[in-house]
Amino acid sequence: MESGVKVGDIMTRNFVHVTPETDLLSCARTMIKKRVGSLIIKEGDKLKGILTEKDIIWAIVKKSKSDLKGIFAKDLMKRKVVTIKPSADLAEAMRRLRKKKVRRLPVVENGLVIGMLTYKDILRIDPGLYDLISQNFSIREEAKKLKRRFMAISRGHGTCEECGEHGVLFKTDMQSLCESCYNNR
């Protein structure tokens, strides 16, 4: 289903970018100064990668203080970047964001980076999409919680400890349940 709104119409044209040779401290300072959560890494107008807050935090936690001085954007950036064309429809952009589980898409035309599309840009155009966007993140978070809670699931036959039905059982961390009781929890 097409929305009629093109990515090129709503993307941020003045996106924040650095070169691959920019050191980690400068990247972090740029993010803070410009109040952004990611930086486009480019040489000339060619997209080389993307660097996010998460990448910087990872480096701070994993590396020693002396090692941090020798880290550059090219060392931490993601090289395989999900991109989109400016002529793409907003609905396609939303599908791509959701499918690839990313929060931002560099906009590329003829191999040159010309903009950035984020959820913030989308919400600026249609605040009604907030529920759809937040639902996507909360569903993923709930799924992770459920996965942790029922990590020790194993199938077997027996009597459900909740309803008394006999059949295939799912063992949770507390009891053995039939499929119906298990799904209703």
N, CA and C of each residue as an Amber inpcrd file, in Angstrom:
protein
   555
   0.8430000  -1.1810000   0.0000000   0.0000000   0.0000000   0.0000000
   0.8900000   1.2460000   0.0000000   0.7140000   2.0610000  -0.9710000
   1.5000000   3.2810000  -1.1260000   0.9080000   4.4140000  -0.2920000
   1.7730000   5.2500000   0.2520000   1.3020000   6.3900000   1.0420000
   1.2340000   7.6650000   0.2020000   1.9690000   7.6920000  -0.9040000
   2.0200000   8.8860000  -1.7420000   3.0960000   9.8690000  -1.3090000
   3.7350000   9.6130000  -0.1810000   4.8030000  10.4760000   0.3200000
   6.1350000   9.8120000  -0.0200000   7.0120000  10.5480000  -0.6400000
   8.3210000  10.0200000  -1.0280000   9.3640000  10.3190000   0.0370000
  10.3180000   9.4130000   0.1730000  11.3980000   9.5610000   1.1450000
  12.1290000  10.8820000   0.9430000  12.3830000  11.2490000  -0.2990000
  13.0960000  12.4890000  -0.6000000  12.3850000  13.7330000  -0.1130000
  11.0630000  13.6460000   0.0710000  10.2940000  14.7950000   0.5360000
  10.4260000  15.0320000   2.0370000  10.7110000  13.9770000   2.8020000
  10.7290000  14.1310000   4.2610000  12.0880000  13.8750000   4.9040000
  13.0550000  13.4050000   4.1290000  14.3710000  13.0870000   4.7050000
  15.0610000  14.3400000   5.2360000  15.9950000  14.1300000   6.1200000
  16.8390000  15.2110000   6.6180000  17.9670000  15.4070000   5.6170000
  18.0380000  16.5930000   5.0540000  19.0800000  16.8700000   4.0530000
  20.3850000  17.3190000   4.7110000  20.2970000  17.9470000   5.8480000
  21.4880000  18.4180000   6.5750000  21.8640000  17.4060000   7.6480000
  22.1630000  16.1990000   7.2270000  22.5210000  15.1350000   8.1650000
  23.9360000  15.3560000   8.6830000  24.2050000  14.7860000   9.8360000
  25.5180000  14.9500000  10.4720000  26.4340000  13.8310000   9.9700000
  27.6170000  14.2040000   9.5470000  28.5410000  13.2150000   8.9920000
  29.9750000  13.5310000   9.4030000  30.8040000  12.4990000   9.3410000
  32.2400000  12.6200000   9.5930000  32.9640000  11.7360000   8.5880000
  34.2730000  11.8260000   8.5720000  35.0780000  10.9780000   7.6860000
  35.4820000   9.7090000   8.4410000  35.9240000   8.6960000   7.7240000
  36.3860000   7.4700000   8.3940000  37.5880000   7.7030000   9.3110000
  38.3300000   8.7660000   9.0830000  39.5380000   9.0570000   9.8720000
  39.2580000   9.8660000  11.1370000  37.9980000  10.1910000  11.4110000
  37.6430000  10.9580000  12.6060000  37.8040000  10.0680000  13.8360000
  38.4760000  10.6090000  14.8660000  38.7080000   9.8080000  16.0700000
  37.4270000   9.6650000  16.8990000  37.4060000   8.6640000  17.7630000
  36.2270000   8.3100000  18.5520000  35.7330000   9.4670000  19.4210000
  36.6380000  10.1690000  20.0660000  36.2580000  11.2860000  20.9280000
  35.5670000  12.3950000  20.1290000  36.0900000  12.6970000  18.9580000
  35.4670000  13.7210000  18.1030000  34.0850000  13.2770000  17.6390000
  33.9420000  11.9960000  17.3430000  32.6250000  11.4580000  16.9480000
  31.6200000  11.6460000  18.0840000  32.0250000  11.2860000  19.2930000
  31.1330000  11.4120000  20.4480000  30.7770000  12.8810000  20.6970000
  31.7560000  13.7590000  20.6130000  31.4900000  15.1920000  20.8060000
  30.5410000  15.7410000  19.7400000  30.7180000  15.2950000  18.5060000
  29.8400000  15.7400000  17.4210000  28.4000000  15.2860000  17.6770000
  28.2370000  14.0410000  18.1130000  26.8940000  13.5280000  18.4190000
  26.2290000  14.3470000  19.5170000  26.9870000  14.6670000  20.5400000
  26.4330000  15.4520000  21.6550000  26.1030000  16.8690000  21.2020000
  27.0190000  17.4880000  20.4960000  26.8200000  18.8680000  20.0490000
  25.6180000  18.9870000  19.1090000  25.4730000  18.0490000  18.1980000
  24.3940000  18.0970000  17.2050000  23.1200000  17.3900000  17.6840000
  23.1990000  16.7590000  18.8560000  22.0520000  16.0420000  19.4460000
  21.4870000  14.9820000  18.5090000  22.3760000  14.1040000  18.0480000
  21.9830000  13.0060000  17.1740000  22.4580000  11.6820000  17.7610000
  21.8500000  10.6050000  17.3180000  22.1990000   9.2750000  17.8140000
  23.0740000   8.4810000  16.8640000  23.3870000   9.0780000  15.7140000
  24.2320000   8.3780000  14.7570000  24.9420000   9.3750000  13.8450000
  26.0020000   8.8930000  13.2280000  26.7600000   9.6960000  12.2800000
  26.9100000   8.9140000  10.9840000  26.7070000   9.5980000   9.8810000
  27.0090000   9.0130000   8.5760000  28.5110000   9.1310000   8.3850000
  29.1350000   8.0510000   7.9670000  30.5660000   8.0770000   7.6740000
  30.6800000   8.1140000   6.1510000  31.3010000   9.1860000   5.6460000
  31.4210000   9.3100000   4.1890000  32.7580000   9.9070000   3.7940000
  33.1740000   9.5490000   2.5870000  34.3560000  10.1360000   1.9520000
  33.8510000  10.8090000   0.6920000  34.0470000  12.0980000   0.6020000
  33.4250000  12.8480000  -0.4830000  31.9190000  12.7590000  -0.2730000
  31.2110000  12.2620000  -1.2610000  29.7790000  12.0330000  -1.0990000
  29.4370000  10.5440000  -1.0700000  30.4570000   9.6920000  -0.9870000
  30.2580000   8.2450000  -0.9660000  30.0430000   7.7510000   0.4560000
  28.9900000   6.9770000   0.6430000  28.6780000   6.3870000   1.9420000
  29.6780000   5.2810000   2.2440000  30.3140000   5.3690000   3.3840000
  31.2630000   4.3440000   3.8140000  30.7190000   3.5040000   4.9580000
  29.8330000   4.0940000   5.7780000  29.2850000   3.3590000   6.9090000
  28.4350000   4.2570000   7.7760000  28.0410000   3.7020000   8.9240000
  27.2650000   4.4530000   9.9060000  27.7910000   4.1030000  11.2890000
  27.8190000   5.0920000  12.1550000  28.3040000   4.9200000  13.5220000
  27.1980000   5.3690000  14.4590000  26.8240000   4.5190000  15.4030000
  25.7350000   4.8350000  16.3310000  26.2590000   4.9930000  17.7550000
  25.3980000   5.5190000  18.6100000  25.7390000   5.6520000  20.0350000
  26.1380000   4.2970000  20.6110000  25.4200000   3.2790000  20.2030000
  25.6720000   1.9220000  20.7020000  27.0950000   1.4730000  20.3690000
  27.5660000   1.8030000  19.1800000  28.9300000   1.4410000  18.7780000
  29.9660000   2.1170000  19.6700000  29.7180000   3.3820000  19.9840000
  30.6570000   4.1340000  20.8260000  30.6410000   3.5890000  22.2530000
  29.4670000   3.3200000  22.7760000  29.3720000   2.7630000  24.1290000
  30.0750000   1.4150000  24.1930000  29.8920000   0.5910000  23.1800000
  30.5630000  -0.7070000  23.1320000  32.0720000  -0.5250000  23.2460000
  32.6290000   0.4180000  22.4880000  34.0740000   0.6480000  22.5150000
  34.5310000   1.1130000  23.8860000  33.7620000   1.9930000  24.5040000
  34.1300000   2.5140000  25.8270000  34.1540000   1.3960000  26.8590000
  33.1960000   0.5030000  26.7710000  33.1100000  -0.5990000  27.7350000
  34.1710000  -1.6640000  27.4680000  34.4270000  -1.9730000  26.2190000
  35.3110000  -3.0870000  25.8680000  36.7980000  -2.7300000  25.7820000
  37.1150000  -1.4860000  25.5340000  38.5110000  -1.0990000  25.3360000
  39.0650000  -0.3750000  26.5630000  40.3630000  -0.4330000  26.7160000
  40.9970000   0.2920000  27.8180000  41.0810000   1.7720000  27.4410000
  41.2920000   2.5990000  28.4420000  41.3410000   4.0410000  28.2120000
  42.4490000   4.4100000  27.2190000  43.5720000   3.7430000  27.3040000
  44.6760000   4.0480000  26.3920000  44.3580000   3.6090000  24.9610000
  43.5890000   2.5310000  24.8100000  43.2120000   2.0570000  23.4690000
  42.2280000   3.0010000  22.7800000  41.4260000   3.7200000  23.5550000
  40.3900000   4.5870000  22.9840000  40.9770000   5.7040000  22.1240000
  42.1820000   6.1310000  22.4530000  42.8060000   7.2260000  21.6970000
  43.1570000   6.8140000  20.2710000  43.3150000   5.5220000  20.0430000
  43.6930000   5.0480000  18.7140000  42.5310000   4.5080000  17.9030000
  41.3120000   4.7510000  18.3440000  40.1410000   4.2400000  17.6320000
  39.5340000   5.3500000  16.7780000  39.2230000   4.9980000  15.5410000
  38.6530000   5.9410000  14.5910000  37.2870000   5.4400000  14.1270000
  36.5420000   6.3100000  13.4780000  35.2080000   5.9570000  12.9870000
  35.2580000   4.7070000  12.1160000  36.2850000   4.5890000  11.2810000
  36.3940000   3.4370000  10.3820000  36.5490000   2.1200000  11.1420000
  37.0310000   2.1800000  12.3850000  37.2280000   0.9710000  13.1820000
  35.9290000   0.4480000  13.7840000  34.9710000   1.3230000  14.0100000
  33.7280000   0.9380000  14.6790000  32.4900000   0.9370000  13.7880000
  32.5560000   1.6520000  12.6770000  31.3550000   1.8390000  11.8580000
  30.8420000   0.5200000  11.2860000  29.5370000   0.5030000  11.0490000
  28.9200000  -0.6260000  10.3530000  29.1030000  -0.3600000   8.8630000
  29.6860000  -1.3250000   8.1740000  29.9500000  -1.1440000   6.7480000
  28.7700000  -1.5650000   5.8700000  28.0400000  -2.5490000   6.3250000
  26.8570000  -3.0020000   5.5830000  25.6660000  -2.1990000   6.0860000
  25.3650000  -1.1310000   5.3900000  24.3380000  -0.1980000   5.8170000
  23.0800000  -0.3920000   4.9740000  21.9480000  -0.4610000   5.6410000
  20.6640000  -0.5360000   4.9480000  20.3430000   0.8730000   4.4670000
  20.1060000   1.0280000   3.1710000  19.8420000   2.3520000   2.6020000
  18.5040000   2.3470000   1.8680000  18.1120000   3.5040000   1.4030000
  16.8890000   3.6480000   0.6220000  17.0830000   4.7620000  -0.3950000
  16.3220000   4.7180000  -1.4740000  16.3890000   5.7500000  -2.5090000
  15.4060000   6.8700000  -2.1890000  15.6830000   8.0780000  -2.6220000
  14.7710000   9.1920000  -2.3400000  13.4190000   9.0460000  -3.0450000
  13.3740000   8.2570000  -4.1030000  12.1220000   8.0640000  -4.8360000
  11.2270000   6.9950000  -4.2150000  11.7280000   6.2850000  -3.2000000
  10.9390000   5.2350000  -2.5420000   9.7850000   5.8490000  -1.7610000
   8.6950000   5.1030000  -1.6630000   7.5200000   5.5410000  -0.9260000
   7.7580000   5.3800000   0.5820000   7.1030000   6.2050000   1.3630000
   7.2300000   6.1500000   2.8230000   6.8330000   4.7780000   3.3670000
   5.8220000   4.1570000   2.7610000   5.3930000   2.8250000   3.2030000
   6.5250000   1.8130000   3.0300000   7.2610000   1.9110000   1.9280000
   8.4100000   1.0330000   1.6930000   9.4980000   1.2910000   2.7410000
   9.7230000   2.5500000   3.0620000  10.7200000   2.8980000   4.0850000
  10.3310000   2.2930000   5.4310000   9.0640000   2.3810000   5.7810000
   8.5940000   1.8110000   7.0540000   8.8030000   0.2900000   7.0720000
   8.4870000  -0.3620000   5.9590000   8.6880000  -1.8180000   5.8740000
  10.1680000  -2.1650000   6.0340000  11.0210000  -1.3880000   5.3780000
  12.4560000  -1.6630000   5.4510000  12.9980000  -1.4420000   6.8610000
  12.5720000  -0.3630000   7.5110000  12.9970000  -0.1030000   8.8920000
  12.5970000  -1.2570000   9.8020000  11.3580000  -1.7110000   9.6510000
  10.8440000  -2.7830000  10.5000000  11.5350000  -4.1050000  10.1970000
  11.6610000  -4.4470000   8.9080000  12.2470000  -5.7340000   8.5190000
  13.7150000  -5.8400000   8.9230000  14.4700000  -4.7850000   8.7150000
  15.9050000  -4.8030000   9.0110000  16.2160000  -4.4310000  10.4580000
  15.1710000  -4.0390000  11.2110000  15.3060000  -3.6910000  12.6310000
  16.3340000  -2.5860000  12.8550000  16.2010000  -1.5300000  12.0620000
  17.0480000  -0.3510000  12.2150000  16.1620000   0.8600000  12.4800000
  16.7600000   1.9380000  12.9580000  16.0100000   3.1450000  13.2950000
  16.2850000   4.3030000  12.3420000  17.2070000   4.0780000  11.4220000
  17.5650000   5.1510000  10.5030000  18.0240000   4.5500000   9.1810000
  17.7460000   5.2820000   8.1070000  18.1330000   4.8330000   6.7670000
  18.8540000   5.9630000   6.0350000  20.1150000   5.7910000   5.6820000
  20.7510000   6.7700000   4.8140000  20.0500000   6.7420000   3.4520000
  19.8600000   7.9070000   2.8710000  19.2100000   8.0120000   1.5670000
  20.3130000   8.1690000   0.5300000  20.3420000   7.2260000  -0.4240000
  21.4170000   7.1730000  -1.4040000  20.8330000   7.2060000  -2.8100000
  21.4590000   8.0330000  -3.6640000  21.0580000   8.1100000  -5.0680000
  22.3120000   8.0820000  -5.9250000  22.3540000   7.1560000  -6.8640000
  23.5100000   6.9840000  -7.7500000  24.8120000   6.8150000  -6.9690000
  24.7560000   6.0860000  -5.8690000  25.9390000   5.8170000  -5.0610000
  26.3650000   6.9510000  -4.1430000  25.6420000   8.0630000  -4.1580000
  25.9910000   9.2100000  -3.3190000  24.9670000   9.3890000  -2.2130000
  25.4460000   9.6240000  -0.9950000  24.5400000   9.8290000   0.1350000
  24.0260000  11.2750000   0.0760000  22.6850000  11.4160000   0.0950000
  22.0950000  12.7530000  -0.0280000  21.2050000  13.1230000   1.1540000
  20.9820000  12.1680000   2.0700000  20.1240000  12.4790000   3.2010000
  20.0430000  11.3270000   4.1790000  19.1920000  11.5290000   5.1940000
  18.9900000  10.5100000   6.2240000  17.5150000  10.5150000   6.5880000
  16.9390000   9.3240000   6.7150000  15.5520000   9.1840000   7.1320000
  15.5260000   8.4630000   8.4690000  14.8710000   9.0710000   9.4590000
  14.7430000   8.4630000  10.7770000  13.2680000   8.4040000  11.1520000
  12.9820000   7.6890000  12.2300000  11.6040000   7.6450000  12.7250000
  11.1180000   9.0470000  13.0720000  12.0030000   9.8820000  13.5440000
  11.6360000  11.2570000  13.8870000  11.1100000  12.0140000  12.6690000
  11.7500000  11.8140000  11.5160000  11.2900000  12.4430000  10.2770000
   9.8930000  11.9510000   9.9030000   9.6760000  10.6630000  10.0680000
   8.3790000  10.0690000   9.7310000   7.2920000  10.5990000  10.6590000
   7.5960000  10.6760000  11.9420000   6.6090000  11.1590000  12.9110000
   6.2980000  12.6400000  12.7210000   7.2480000  13.3840000  12.2150000
   7.0150000  14.8040000  11.9440000   5.9410000  14.9590000  10.8580000
   5.9070000  14.0390000   9.9060000   4.9350000  14.0780000   8.8210000
   3.5850000  13.5260000   9.2630000   3.6000000  12.3930000   9.9750000
   2.3480000  11.7530000  10.3990000   2.4730000  11.2430000  11.8300000
   2.1540000  12.0860000  12.8250000   2.2510000  11.6560000  14.2280000
   1.3740000  10.4530000  14.5420000   0.3760000  10.1890000  13.7050000
  -0.4990000   9.0370000  13.9070000   0.2390000   7.7190000  13.7880000
   1.4160000   7.7250000  13.1900000   2.2020000   6.4990000  13.0550000
   2.9500000   6.1450000  14.3410000   2.8840000   7.0120000  15.3430000
   3.5910000   6.7590000  16.6030000   3.1950000   5.4180000  17.2030000
   1.8890000   5.1380000  17.2290000   1.4180000   3.8760000  17.8040000
   2.0060000   2.6840000  17.0610000   2.0470000   2.7570000  15.7320000
   2.5990000   1.6730000  14.9290000   4.0820000   1.4870000  15.2090000
   4.8240000   2.5740000  15.2860000   6.2650000   2.5040000  15.5260000
   6.5580000   1.9840000  16.9370000   5.8990000   2.5350000  17.9330000
   6.1610000   2.1030000  19.3060000   5.7010000   0.6760000  19.5370000
   4.6400000   0.2750000  18.8680000   4.1500000  -1.0970000  18.9940000
   5.1990000  -2.0720000  18.4670000   5.8560000  -1.7190000  17.3910000
   6.8860000  -2.5770000  16.8180000   8.0050000  -2.8310000  17.8240000
   8.4410000  -1.7890000  18.5280000   9.5190000  -1.9630000  19.5010000
   9.0400000  -2.6930000  20.7480000   7.8250000  -2.4190000  21.2070000
   7.3500000  -3.0850000  22.4130000   7.0830000  -4.5570000  22.1600000
   6.6080000  -4.9060000  20.9820000   6.3690000  -6.3090000  20.6670000
   7.6930000  -7.0630000  20.6710000   8.7190000  -6.4940000  20.0850000
  10.0180000  -7.1380000  20.0500000  10.5570000  -7.3100000  21.4690000
  10.3640000  -6.2920000  22.3240000  10.8360000  -6.3690000  23.7020000
  10.0740000  -7.4450000  24.4700000   8.7560000  -7.5160000  24.3040000
   7.9540000  -8.5370000  24.9820000   8.3680000  -9.9280000  24.5370000
   8.6540000 -10.0850000  23.2510000   9.0810000 -11.3830000  22.7420000
  10.3820000 -11.8150000  23.4140000  11.3010000 -10.8640000  23.6260000
  12.5610000 -11.1870000  24.2980000  12.3090000 -11.6310000  25.7330000
  11.3970000 -10.9370000  26.4130000  11.0790000 -11.2980000  27.7910000
  10.4890000 -12.6990000  27.8590000   9.5500000 -12.9900000  26.9560000
   8.9400000 -14.3150000  26.9410000   9.9730000 -15.3890000  26.6450000
  10.8770000 -15.0980000  25.7480000  11.9060000 -16.0730000  25.4040000
  12.7580000 -16.3890000  26.6270000  13.1200000 -15.3620000  27.3980000
  13.9140000 -15.5880000  28.6120000  13.1390000 -16.3890000  29.6420000
  11.8420000 -16.0720000  29.7990000  11.0440000 -16.7220000  30.8280000
  10.8270000 -18.2030000  30.5330000  10.6420000 -18.5290000  29.2630000
  10.3460000 -19.9020000  28.8900000  11.5210000 -20.5640000  28.1860000
  12.7140000 -20.2160000  28.6150000  13.9160000 -20.7370000  28.0040000
  13.9980000 -22.2610000  28.1210000  13.5320000 -22.8020000  29.2140000
  13.6800000 -24.2320000  29.4790000  12.4740000 -25.0310000  29.0050000
  11.8940000 -24.6640000  27.8710000  10.7410000 -25.3880000  27.3500000
  11.2110000 -26.6770000  26.6940000  10.5720000 -27.7790000  27.0550000
  10.8400000 -29.0420000  26.3790000   9.5170000 -29.7720000  26.2410000
   9.3680000 -30.4700000  25.1520000   8.1140000 -31.1710000  24.9060000
   8.1570000 -32.5550000  25.5360000   7.0090000 -32.9830000  26.0070000
   6.8400000 -34.3110000  26.5680000   5.3530000 -34.5980000  26.6760000
   4.9900000 -35.7920000  27.0540000   3.5780000 -36.1430000  27.2300000
   3.2950000 -36.2750000  28.7110000   2.0640000 -35.9550000  29.0820000
   1.6610000 -36.0830000  30.4720000   0.3970000 -35.3020000  30.7380000
   0.1480000 -35.0080000  32.0090000  -1.0580000 -34.2990000  32.4230000
  -0.7120000 -32.8580000  32.7710000  -1.4930000 -31.9330000  32.2110000
  -1.2900000 -30.5070000  32.4650000  -1.5330000 -30.2120000  33.9330000
  -0.6340000 -29.4960000  34.5640000  -0.7540000 -29.1620000  35.9750000
  -1.7760000 -28.0700000  36.2300000  -2.2700000 -27.4260000  35.1740000
  -3.2470000 -26.3600000  35.3540000  -4.6760000 -26.8220000  35.0870000
  -4.9110000 -27.5020000  33.9490000  -6.2840000 -27.8890000  33.5970000
  -6.5510000 -29.3790000  33.7190000  -5.4930000 -30.1970000  33.8250000
  -5.6780000 -31.6360000  33.9840000  -5.7860000 -32.4110000  32.6810000
  -5.7070000 -31.7400000  31.5270000  -5.7740000 -32.4160000  30.2270000
  -4.5090000 -33.2330000  30.0010000  -4.6730000 -34.3590000  29.2970000
  -3.5350000 -35.2150000  28.9830000  -3.0930000 -34.9450000  27.5490000
  -1.7950000 -34.8170000  27.3100000  -1.2910000 -34.5840000  25.9630000
   0.1260000 -34.0570000  25.9800000   0.4820000 -33.3220000  24.9140000
   1.8200000 -32.7360000  24.7880000   1.9600000 -31.6220000  25.8200000
   3.0750000 -31.6260000  26.5380000   3.3030000 -30.6330000  27.5910000
   4.4710000 -29.7160000  27.2550000   4.3590000 -28.5090000  27.7570000
   5.4400000 -27.5270000  27.6720000   5.8910000 -27.2670000  29.0930000
   7.1680000 -27.4710000  29.3380000   7.6770000 -27.2720000  30.6890000
   8.1930000 -25.8510000  30.8180000   7.6040000 -25.0950000  31.7250000
   8.0850000 -23.7490000  32.0060000   9.0240000 -23.8490000  33.1950000
   9.4570000 -22.7050000  33.7020000  10.3410000 -22.7360000  34.8590000
   9.6150000 -23.1580000  36.1330000   8.2590000 -23.1710000  36.0810000
   7.5060000 -23.4990000  37.2870000   6.6350000 -24.7460000  37.1790000
   6.0830000 -25.0340000  35.9860000   5.1590000 -26.1550000  35.8680000
   5.1000000 -26.6900000  34.4500000   4.4170000 -27.8300000  34.2820000
   4.2060000 -28.4300000  32.9710000   2.7910000 -28.1180000  32.5310000
   2.6620000 -27.5170000  31.3330000   1.3530000 -27.0720000  30.8450000
   1.0590000 -27.6340000  29.4680000  -0.2600000 -27.8440000  29.1870000
  -0.6680000 -28.2260000  27.8430000  -0.5190000 -27.0010000  26.9390000
  -0.6170000 -27.1990000  25.6310000  -0.4050000 -26.1050000  24.6910000
  -1.3990000 -24.9710000  24.9130000  -2.6470000 -25.3190000  25.2000000
  -3.6820000 -24.2950000  25.4050000  -3.3700000 -23.4230000  26.6340000
  -3.0540000 -24.0480000  27.7420000  -2.7300000 -23.2850000  28.9640000
  -1.4370000 -22.4870000  28.7880000  -0.4850000 -23.0930000  28.0930000
   0.7870000 -22.4240000  27.8440000   0.5780000 -21.1410000  27.0220000
  -0.2410000 -21.2380000  25.9690000  -0.5020000 -20.0780000  25.1040000
  -1.3570000 -19.0120000  25.7780000  -2.1460000 -19.3680000  26.7550000
  -3.0280000 -18.4200000  27.4440000  -2.3360000 -17.6890000  28.5900000
  -1.0990000 -18.0010000  28.8570000  -0.3770000 -17.3200000  29.9540000
   0.1090000 -15.9740000  29.5310000
